[in-house]
Amino acid sequence: MTYKAWTEGSNLKSVRHDYVDGLNGAVSMPAKVSGAKWNTREDGGHTPRLKVVPTGKGVAHCLLVEGDDHVLDQKKGAAGQPVTCSAHR
């Protein structure tokens, strides 16, 4: 599972993603972000989720992709607004 976050016109303020962490089930983690792009590969489990917050009036994007390049969810937010991608597998 690939999680991708990016912004247009600003940088990332925060990124938070849910993934599976062994026997504990789903874990929600804030990511260390700098600049306008972020991505990671994790086991997304049954309900992967990604929340992206831009700085200023930037436009946030999120994308969840399964290993076979199958797009589970992709969204584009309004200027200055957070955006959340989620899926049920």
N, C-alpha and C positions, 0 to 999 in steps of 0.2 A: 504494500500500500504506500503510495507516495502522496504526501501532503505538500501543497505549494501555496504560497501567499506572496502577493506583490501589490505595489501601489503605482498609480500614475499621478504625477504632479506633486508628490511629497514622499516622505519616508514612512516606514512602518513604525507605528507607536507601540503596538503589542500584538502578539500572536499567541493563541492558546489552542492546544490540540489534545484530543482524547484518543487514547490508544490502549491496547491490552498489555498489561504487565504481569505475566505469569498467573499465579493462583489468585491474585488480588482483583482480577477483572479489570474494568476500565479505570484508567488514570487520566486526569486532566492536568496537563503541564503547561506552564508559561514558557515560551521559548525566548532564548537570548536573540534579540534582533538588532540589526544595524543596517542602515541603508534601505533600499526599496524592494529587496527580494529575500525570500526565505523558503527553504524546503527541507524535508526530511523523509526518511523511509522508516516506517514502523509497522507492526502488526496492528491493523486498525480494528480487529475484532468485529463484532456484529453491528456496532453503531459508531463508526468513525465520525469525528466532528472537528471542525476547524473554524476558529473565530479570529478575524483579522480587523485590527483597528488602525486607521491611517492617522498621520499627523496633519494638522491644519485642514485644508479643504481637499486633500488628496482623495483619489478614488481607489478603494480597496477591492482586491480580487481574491477569490479562493478557488482551489481546485483539489478534488480528491480523485485519484486514479489507482485502479487495481493493477496488479503486476502485469497483466496482459494488455495494458494500455486502454482498458475499458474505463471511460469516465463515469464515475458514480455521481458526482455533483460538481457544478461549476456556477459561481455567482459573481456578479459585479455590483458593488454598492453605489449608493448615491454619494455625492461630494461630501467629504467630511464625516461620513457615517460608517459604522462597523458593518461587516458582512459575515455571515455564517454559512458554511457548507456542512451538510450532514448526509448520512446515508444509512440504510439498513441492509445488511448483507445476509 
